[in-house]
């Protein structure tokens, strides 16, 4: 019986870890997207007409 309890707890912990990693990745992506949108809005609000991002 204790063997089954150990596996269930470990599986739940792994699932929670995967979920947390996905949420952190989504949060980083969202922060990057919002920062890029904010920079674009700042450029447009300053009156510039050439606000395209130049890829290196």
Rosetta blueprint (number, residue, H / E / L):
1 X L
2 X H
3 X H
4 X H
5 X H
6 X H
7 X H
8 X H
9 X H
10 X H
11 X H
12 X H
13 X H
14 X H
15 X H
16 X H
17 X H
18 X H
19 X H
20 X H
21 X H
22 X H
23 X H
24 X H
25 X H
26 X H
27 X H
28 X H
29 X H
30 X H
31 X H
32 X H
33 X H
34 X H
35 X H
36 X H
37 X H
38 X H
39 X H
40 X H
41 X H
42 X H
43 X H
44 X H
45 X H
46 X L
47 X L
48 X L
49 X L
50 X L
51 X L
52 X L
53 X L
54 X L
55 X L
56 X L
